[in-house]
Amino acid sequence: MDKFEEHKDWSFEVVMIRGRKSKIGEPYSALCNITIVNGEPSVEGLLSTEEGGITIRDIKTIKEFIGNMGFSKVNYCRRKPTGKEIGAYNIT
């Protein structure tokens, strides 16, 4: 997936992606927003309606997708019962 595209007099940059846990066109059970700021992707708004919430498999899938876009690191921010957690994952 290219992050930049030119079309006629315009240039476009992919800076926001919405991920849905589902097949295309079917109802989804989880979602996330990925924004790219200053060349670094950040995962925000991880939400799930599933009983177990967001799983390790979900996180691995999101990291793999971001890695396939050419990034080597992804930032995240999530809320836990103990407070806000901010961090980064290296993609290998």
N, C-alpha and C positions, 0 to 999 in steps of 0.2 A: 504494500500500500504506500503510495507516494504521499508525502506530507505537503508538497507544494504542487500546484497545477496552474498553468496559464491558459486562459481562454479569451481570445480576442484581445480587448484592451484591459482585461482584468487579470489579476493573479489571486489565487486562493490558497489559503493555508489551513490545514486541518488542525484545529486547536481544541476541539471538544468532541468527545465520543460518548455515546450512551450505550452501555452494555446491558443486555437482557438475558436472563437464564431461561431460554426457551428455543424452540425451533422458530424460524421466521414466520410471522403471522399468527402464531399460537399464543395463548395467555402465558405470561411469564411469572416465575416464582421468586425472582430476585433481580436486582438491578444495581448498576454502579455508573457513576459519571467519571470520565477521565478527562482532565484538562491538561493542556501542555502550555506551560508558561516559561519563557526564557529557555526553551529547549529541554525542559524537564517535565515528564509526565507525573501527575498526581491523581491518585484514586480518591474520590470523595463520594459521600452519600451511598455507601454500601448498605443496602436494605434487602431483607428477605422475609417472605411470609412462611417459609418452611420452619418446622419445629426446631431443628438444630441450628437455624440461622445460617450465616455464611460459613462454609466448610473450608478445610485446608485444600481440598480439591478445587473449590471455587477460586481461592487465592492463586493456586498454581496455574489455573486456566487463564486468569487475568494477567498474571506475570508473563506467561508464554505469549499471549496476544501482544502485549506491549513490547516484548523482546523481538517478536516478528516484525514490528514496525521499525526496528533498528536502535532501540534504546537499551542501555545497559543497567539502568537504575530506575526505580519508581518510588515516589514519595507517597505517604498515606497519612491519614488522620482519622482516628475512630474514637468513638465514645465507649467506655466500659463502665461498669458499675463503680469501679474505683477511681474513675476520672478520665480525662482526655489523654490519649496516647498518640504521639506524633513520631514517625520514624521513616525509614527507607528500606527497601529490599534491593539487593543487588540481583541482577538477572544473569544467570550463568547458563 
